[in-house]
Amino acid sequence: MTPAETRARFRELHQTGCFVMPNPWDPGSARLLADLGFPALATTSAGFAWTLGRPDNGVTLPEALAHLRAIAQVVSLPVNADFEGGFAVEPEGVLANVTLAIETGVAGLSIEDSTGDPSAPLYDSALAVERIRAARQAIDATGSGVVLTGRSEGFLVGCPDLDETIRRLTAYAEAGADCLYAPRLNTMDEVRAVVQAVAPHPVNVLVGSGWTTVAELAEAGVRRISVGGGLARVALGASLAAAREMIASGSFGGLEKAVPFAEIEKAFRS
């Protein structure tokens, strides 16, 4: 599909129902996930940073843009970009960088309100709203139809205030966000409260463990589910378990759980 087609499809996915959008961490994992039949994919800033031997939020703007382009080009599915905080503080910088992200071919992107500063982990509310408005302006100026997700990171950065999170998400919707997202909501009651507060805007929920199911989230009115760095952690966890076995006992049983070589080769040759 062309970028225009994937963007139109991504918008359609947000209209009804509930879909799972897993997060590959490199082009290879993107292709494998696409082959399983998911309707869309999303990048993971953490998963990508780990492939470079860095912590989350440890990549540069040029590196992030190259990564987005690589993922978008290797699959014929809508790709949503974890664009962190837009790689800028001021709205003008967010506008410029979102314009660059759109050029990579992604179908959607998110802008978050975390600062990276433990003493003041969230941007001032007024500035955070202006940053979303700037991203909206960039998308509208290109006429691209990219889906804009406004993220409020309070639960992720140690400020789990549901009322404040809802207030911010509502303001982001008013500033032009198409979809709303508060990573690491902990209960179905919190999920329902967010869904009801921002309706009819669609809500993305992050699932990083077995605390809920697709059916439960769909019943609560959630439109979109992502897993962040979850699949990357699963892959790293399996690799480390096998490697620890080699060191501890000199045995190689962990390798027996690997995907067969021929299966991976077949997927990448198709």
Wavefront OBJ file of the C-alpha trace (Angstrom):
o trace
v 0.000 0.000 0.000
v 1.056 3.595 -0.551
v 1.470 5.943 2.423
v -1.879 7.531 1.540
v -3.549 4.126 1.578
v -2.002 3.026 4.870
v -3.009 6.322 6.484
v -6.591 5.973 5.282
v -6.659 2.402 6.543
v -5.241 3.440 9.919
v -7.981 6.020 10.347
v -10.602 3.410 9.486
v -9.260 1.101 12.177
v -9.965 3.754 14.800
v -13.638 4.117 13.887
v -15.109 0.887 15.275
v -14.087 -2.201 17.178
v -10.771 -2.835 18.912
v -7.470 -3.839 17.317
v -4.077 -4.982 18.577
v -1.075 -3.071 17.259
v 2.120 -4.898 18.359
v 5.472 -3.144 18.538
v 8.396 -4.496 16.473
v 11.843 -3.226 17.359
v 13.562 -3.603 13.968
v 12.622 -4.313 10.320
v 12.987 -8.070 10.759
v 10.582 -8.291 13.684
v 8.234 -5.955 11.783
v 8.071 -8.352 8.855
v 7.482 -11.360 11.068
v 4.650 -9.624 12.944
v 3.091 -8.382 9.719
v 3.027 -11.935 8.384
v 0.927 -13.028 11.381
v -1.970 -10.877 10.211
v -2.031 -7.891 12.563
v -3.805 -4.904 10.964
v -1.176 -2.348 12.016
v 2.171 -2.054 13.777
v 3.758 0.506 16.076
v 7.376 1.282 16.767
v 8.804 1.197 20.274
v 11.324 3.821 21.330
v 12.632 1.516 24.065
v 12.941 -1.544 21.854
v 14.780 0.410 19.176
v 17.122 2.064 21.682
v 18.017 -1.346 23.124
v 19.111 -2.579 19.684
v 21.703 0.218 19.789
v 22.814 -0.624 23.315
v 21.176 2.481 24.784
v 18.359 3.199 27.254
v 14.912 4.371 26.220
v 14.916 7.933 24.891
v 18.601 7.505 24.071
v 18.432 7.890 20.294
v 18.885 10.989 18.167
v 16.323 12.502 15.832
v 18.185 11.364 12.667
v 18.424 7.829 14.066
v 14.728 7.800 14.934
v 13.722 9.057 11.493
v 15.860 6.432 9.755
v 14.287 3.755 11.956
v 10.750 4.911 11.166
v 11.514 4.905 7.457
v 12.998 1.412 7.625
v 9.966 -0.021 9.418
v 7.419 1.755 7.200
v 9.154 0.591 4.021
v 9.497 -3.078 4.942
v 5.771 -3.755 5.579
v 2.575 -2.902 3.724
v 0.688 -2.073 6.909
v -0.032 1.167 8.757
v 2.848 1.982 11.118
v 2.375 4.209 14.141
v 5.508 6.017 15.289
v 6.504 6.245 18.924
v 7.907 9.725 18.361
v 8.689 10.283 22.047
v 8.378 13.989 22.883
v 8.886 15.142 19.310
v 12.637 15.505 19.942
v 12.084 19.125 20.930
v 10.784 21.140 23.859
v 9.282 24.186 22.208
v 6.245 23.863 19.915
v 8.175 25.224 16.935
v 10.645 22.375 17.175
v 7.866 19.808 17.554
v 6.215 21.179 14.409
v 9.423 20.925 12.392
v 10.259 17.430 13.600
v 6.747 16.053 13.107
v 6.947 17.297 9.529
v 10.123 15.234 9.101
v 8.482 12.185 10.676
v 5.567 12.374 8.245
v 8.044 12.176 5.370
v 9.134 8.692 6.537
v 5.788 7.227 5.487
v 4.304 6.463 8.899
v 0.527 6.400 9.245
v 0.415 7.805 12.760
v 2.622 9.238 15.486
v 2.428 10.059 19.164
v 3.680 13.034 21.156
v 4.177 12.602 24.892
v 4.323 15.111 27.729
v 7.191 13.697 29.810
v 10.296 15.852 30.193
v 12.936 13.334 31.242
v 13.594 15.486 34.335
v 12.777 13.585 37.568
v 12.265 16.856 39.450
v 9.581 17.982 36.980
v 8.593 14.859 35.046
v 5.734 16.400 33.044
v 5.705 19.525 30.919
v 3.619 22.388 32.227
v 0.079 21.758 31.061
v -0.133 24.868 28.876
v 3.137 24.039 27.099
v 2.092 20.402 26.696
v -1.112 21.501 24.960
v 0.784 23.842 22.650
v 3.107 20.990 21.700
v 0.107 18.868 20.644
v -1.330 21.829 18.765
v 1.980 22.240 16.917
v 1.967 18.573 15.901
v -1.597 18.996 14.650
v -0.543 22.032 12.636
v 2.310 20.085 11.029
v -0.004 17.236 10.022
v -2.648 19.566 8.635
v -0.062 21.541 6.670
v 1.066 18.387 4.866
v -2.461 17.176 4.150
v -1.152 13.707 4.972
v -3.959 12.453 7.185
v -1.492 11.049 9.717
v -3.226 10.016 12.954
v -2.016 12.084 15.922
v -1.946 10.448 19.355
v -1.633 12.610 22.446
v 0.106 10.824 25.316
v 0.035 11.780 28.982
v 2.811 10.025 30.872
v 1.860 10.626 34.496
v 1.376 6.960 35.383
v 4.665 6.119 33.652
v 6.814 8.724 35.432
v 5.600 8.334 39.005
v 2.657 10.774 38.959
v -0.345 8.399 38.858
v -3.040 11.064 39.223
v -6.070 9.887 37.237
v -7.894 13.211 37.400
v -4.860 15.110 36.103
v -4.281 12.511 33.417
v -7.867 12.849 32.217
v -7.641 16.637 32.316
v -4.531 16.550 30.148
v -5.906 13.998 27.691
v -9.100 16.014 27.293
v -7.041 19.139 26.586
v -4.942 17.228 24.042
v -8.098 16.118 22.263
v -9.283 19.721 22.122
v -5.857 20.733 20.744
v -6.203 18.297 17.840
v -5.147 14.818 18.986
v -7.090 12.103 17.150
v -6.340 9.357 19.694
v -5.511 9.519 23.410
v -3.075 7.385 25.367
v -2.041 7.172 29.016
v 0.612 4.441 29.326
v 0.550 2.118 32.330
v -3.012 2.516 33.514
v -3.260 -0.205 36.134
v -6.920 -1.208 36.397
v -9.974 -1.617 34.229
v -11.683 1.098 36.288
v -8.969 3.540 35.256
v -9.279 2.458 31.631
v -13.051 2.938 31.660
v -12.714 6.357 33.255
v -10.335 7.528 30.507
v -12.460 6.056 27.712
v -15.597 7.745 29.028
v -13.876 11.083 29.638
v -12.465 11.522 26.134
v -15.297 9.894 24.158
v -15.886 9.793 21.244
v -12.123 9.987 20.674
v -10.448 6.555 20.490
v -8.155 5.436 23.307
v -4.947 3.374 23.134
v -4.102 1.141 26.097
v -0.654 -0.260 26.803
v -0.533 -3.906 27.897
v 2.784 -5.103 29.278
v 1.633 -8.208 31.179
v -1.362 -10.490 31.580
v -3.517 -8.136 33.644
v -6.247 -7.891 31.004
v -7.412 -9.300 27.676
v -8.460 -7.984 24.287
v -12.057 -8.924 25.080
v -12.065 -6.992 28.361
v -10.553 -3.901 26.801
v -12.929 -4.038 23.857
v -15.873 -4.285 26.251
v -14.582 -1.167 28.015
v -14.616 0.753 24.737
v -10.879 0.722 24.003
v -10.129 1.048 20.293
v -6.394 0.292 20.150
v -3.992 -1.898 22.130
v -0.187 -1.752 21.978
v 2.512 -3.581 23.918
v 5.369 -1.061 23.920
v 8.704 -2.761 24.500
v 6.963 -5.934 25.660
v 7.835 -8.151 22.707
v 11.409 -6.862 22.689
v 11.661 -7.775 26.373
v 10.313 -11.253 25.636
v 12.939 -11.740 22.922
v 15.750 -10.458 25.137
v 14.490 -12.514 28.058
v 14.573 -15.750 26.077
v 18.049 -14.961 24.762
v 19.407 -14.151 28.212
v 17.855 -17.295 29.720
v 19.553 -19.460 27.098
v 22.866 -17.636 27.550
v 22.725 -17.954 31.361
v 22.156 -21.680 30.991
v 25.323 -21.926 28.889
v 27.355 -20.161 31.582
v 25.770 -21.910 34.559
v 25.659 -25.499 33.346
v 27.427 -25.657 30.016
v 24.240 -26.933 28.393
v 22.265 -25.575 25.464
v 18.665 -26.551 26.162
v 17.437 -22.990 25.789
v 18.315 -23.043 22.111
v 15.725 -25.776 21.552
v 12.997 -23.157 22.047
v 14.240 -21.105 19.089
v 12.189 -20.537 15.958
v 13.462 -22.942 13.287
v 16.052 -21.424 10.948
v 14.055 -22.508 7.880
v 10.890 -20.815 9.142
v 12.634 -17.453 9.518
v 14.346 -17.783 6.147
v 11.046 -18.616 4.462
v 9.388 -15.541 5.985
v 12.124 -13.217 4.782
v 12.269 -14.703 1.295
v 8.543 -14.298 0.663
l 1 2 3 4 5 6 7 8 9 10 11 12 13 14 15 16 17 18 19 20 21 22 23 24 25 26 27 28 29 30 31 32 33 34 35 36 37 38 39 40 41 42 43 44 45 46 47 48 49 50 51 52 53 54 55 56 57 58 59 60 61 62 63 64 65 66 67 68 69 70 71 72 73 74 75 76 77 78 79 80 81 82 83 84 85 86 87 88 89 90 91 92 93 94 95 96 97 98 99 100 101 102 103 104 105 106 107 108 109 110 111 112 113 114 115 116 117 118 119 120 121 122 123 124 125 126 127 128 129 130 131 132 133 134 135 136 137 138 139 140 141 142 143 144 145 146 147 148 149 150 151 152 153 154 155 156 157 158 159 160 161 162 163 164 165 166 167 168 169 170 171 172 173 174 175 176 177 178 179 180 181 182 183 184 185 186 187 188 189 190 191 192 193 194 195 196 197 198 199 200 201 202 203 204 205 206 207 208 209 210 211 212 213 214 215 216 217 218 219 220 221 222 223 224 225 226 227 228 229 230 231 232 233 234 235 236 237 238 239 240 241 242 243 244 245 246 247 248 249 250 251 252 253 254 255 256 257 258 259 260 261 262 263 264 265 266 267 268 269 270
